[in-house]
Amino acid sequence: MRMNDFTVKLDLSAEHMRKIFGMNDAYVKKLERDFDVTIVDRNGGVAITGDEGMVKKAEGVLKQLAILSGRGNEIEEQSVDYAITLGMEKKEGALTEIDTDCICHTVNGKPIKPKTLGQKAYVDAIRENMLVFSLGPAGTGKTYLAMAMAITAFKNEEVGRIILTRPAIEAGEKLGFLPGDLQSKVDPYLRPLYDALYQIMGAESFARNMEKGLIEVAPLAYMRGRTLDNAYIILDEAQNTTPAQMKMFLTRIGFGSKVVVTGDNSQKDLPSGMKSGLDIAAKVLKGIDDIAFCTLTSKDVVRHPLVQKIVKAYEDFEAKEAARGMRKDREHTKSRQGGRRS
């Protein structure tokens, strides 16, 4: 022990400790490392020792994880990482508040909930606005949460149908080079939407509603010339729309409809030099009532923790490149001005 070490004892049941400590104590080791404390199992509870401020933060995180465990949640690595992040920011109480917002359940009974403050703000924005733009990197739940909200609204008869669409543009490949008929050509681009529908709604229910025309999964080009009333419409991968496509899509919105547009500006597959319809829409529509813009970040990534690190690394790299480009532009401008004066 170090001089002036502070110790707190926390009563936790054996079941909660098993969940919170993780396999081979992996989660509690994270807490010890990040807060620079020592956590030991002591007489049916835990003792946290270290600097008083850090001990109290670690205690707050453990209490929040215990509440999640008590509600029947499995404690996952992402939950622990986010709890630590909130604990460092003195917002640990937000974690259990977020957990109370259950959107729906998957076909296997697993609850679908926002897992971060950014996701919670996104879900609330969808509830409160007719049109929501969600911008953020891969793994932040943009599409999945929108699908959960759409299916919930459909089951509650708030809308009569669900329409899911994507621009059929990907990583430099052209549809014409793919084998098969038109449907088999576009299906790979829509596969992530099908996967989410199967998981949340179940394959049988999805197929039944698809046959009735109550659920439609189609390329963006199929939206032209239509008016979409009483529908929940999700446009996914919107960074790959052209300005004309985005305008066409947004002007399809009819009465009684709700629209969610998702996109990741760091993963554009448009031809070089072509502007993204998502970028233009963000500039044109900002400030209009009943339209909300939600920006998710690497903090909101809920896939494998390595994905969060990858996204953060790219964000940092792109920020440095942008700053370097701005410096070069300033230096170039100065040199040109100096040349004119001489």
Summary of the structure (lengths in Angstrom):
residues: 342
radius of gyration: 24.1
end to end distance: 69.5
largest distance: 81.8
contacts: 1024
relative contact order: 0.11
helix: 53%
strand: 17%
